[in-house]
Amino acid sequence: EPQGIADFAAGHDTILVVEEKVSFVEAQIASILVNRPERPRLIGKRDEDGAILMSSAMPLEPIAIALAIADRLDRLGSDESAIRAAREALAPRAAISSTDGV
């Protein structure tokens, strides 16, 4: 619903879209917001620099999603030591998960 998306986006600097495989919802949100004078940064499969943030081919693992959110919070300047500690604790598990095909 375009008006609902526009209302939700109003006042936000960034929207992070998390979806598996093809960026269907992300593309719909982008098409709704593209011509709005004040629109948030939209990230999902790729970040604002074009770097891959989440896989578009493989199922998303909860650890990968948690790390992406923690990295976003850190990038936005969050000074929460709990977020950093959680990210550091999850990083080794994410590496194992990515190598064993789980």
C-alpha positions as CSV (number, residue, x, y, z in Angstrom):
1,E,0.0,0.0,0.0
2,P,1.9,3.1,-1.3
3,Q,0.5,5.6,1.2
4,G,1.3,3.3,4.1
5,I,4.9,2.9,3.0
6,A,5.2,6.7,2.5
7,D,3.8,7.3,5.9
8,F,6.1,4.8,7.5
9,A,9.1,6.2,5.7
10,A,8.4,9.8,6.8
11,G,10.9,11.0,9.3
12,H,13.3,8.1,9.0
13,D,16.8,8.4,7.8
14,T,17.3,4.8,6.8
15,I,15.1,1.8,6.1
16,L,16.7,-1.7,6.2
17,V,14.7,-4.3,4.3
18,V,15.3,-7.9,5.2
19,E,13.9,-10.5,2.8
20,E,15.1,-13.8,1.4
21,K,16.2,-14.3,-2.2
22,V,14.9,-11.7,-4.7
23,S,14.5,-8.1,-3.5
24,F,10.8,-7.9,-4.2
25,V,9.7,-5.8,-1.3
26,E,12.8,-3.6,-1.4
27,A,12.1,-2.9,-5.1
28,Q,8.5,-2.0,-4.4
29,I,9.5,0.4,-1.6
30,A,12.1,2.0,-3.8
31,S,9.6,2.6,-6.6
32,I,7.2,4.2,-4.1
33,L,9.8,6.5,-2.5
34,V,12.0,7.3,-5.5
35,N,10.4,10.7,-6.5
36,R,9.7,11.9,-2.9
37,P,11.7,15.0,-2.0
38,E,12.6,13.7,1.4
39,R,13.1,10.0,1.4
40,P,15.1,7.7,3.6
41,R,18.2,5.8,2.5
42,L,16.9,2.3,1.5
43,I,19.2,-0.6,2.0
44,G,18.7,-4.3,1.9
45,K,20.6,-6.7,-0.3
46,R,23.2,-4.0,-0.7
47,D,24.3,-1.1,1.4
48,E,24.5,2.5,0.4
49,D,28.0,2.0,-1.0
50,G,26.8,-0.9,-3.2
51,A,28.5,-3.6,-1.0
52,I,26.6,-6.8,-0.6
53,L,24.8,-6.8,2.8
54,M,22.7,-9.9,2.5
55,S,22.6,-12.8,0.1
56,S,20.1,-12.8,-2.8
57,A,20.8,-16.4,-3.6
58,M,21.0,-18.3,-0.3
59,P,18.5,-18.5,2.6
60,L,19.3,-15.9,5.2
61,E,20.7,-17.1,8.5
62,P,19.5,-15.4,11.7
63,I,23.2,-14.8,12.7
64,A,23.8,-13.0,9.4
65,I,20.7,-10.8,9.9
66,A,21.7,-10.0,13.5
67,L,25.2,-9.1,12.4
68,A,23.8,-6.9,9.6
69,I,21.6,-5.0,12.1
70,A,24.5,-4.7,14.6
71,D,26.7,-3.3,11.9
72,R,24.0,-0.8,10.8
73,L,23.6,0.4,14.4
74,D,27.4,0.8,14.7
75,R,27.6,2.6,11.4
76,L,24.8,4.9,12.5
77,G,26.9,5.9,15.5
78,S,25.3,3.8,18.2
79,D,27.6,3.7,21.2
80,E,26.1,0.6,22.8
81,S,28.8,-1.7,24.2
82,A,26.1,-4.4,24.4
83,I,25.7,-4.3,20.6
84,R,29.4,-4.5,20.0
85,A,29.7,-7.4,22.5
86,A,26.9,-9.3,20.8
87,R,28.4,-8.7,17.4
88,E,31.8,-10.0,18.5
89,A,30.2,-13.0,20.1
90,L,28.2,-13.8,16.9
91,A,31.0,-13.3,14.4
92,P,32.8,-16.7,15.0
93,R,29.4,-18.5,14.8
94,A,28.6,-16.7,11.5
95,A,31.9,-17.9,10.1
96,I,31.2,-21.5,11.0
97,S,27.7,-21.3,9.6
98,S,28.9,-19.9,6.3
99,T,31.5,-22.7,5.8
100,D,29.4,-25.7,6.8
101,G,26.4,-24.9,4.6
102,V,24.0,-24.6,7.4
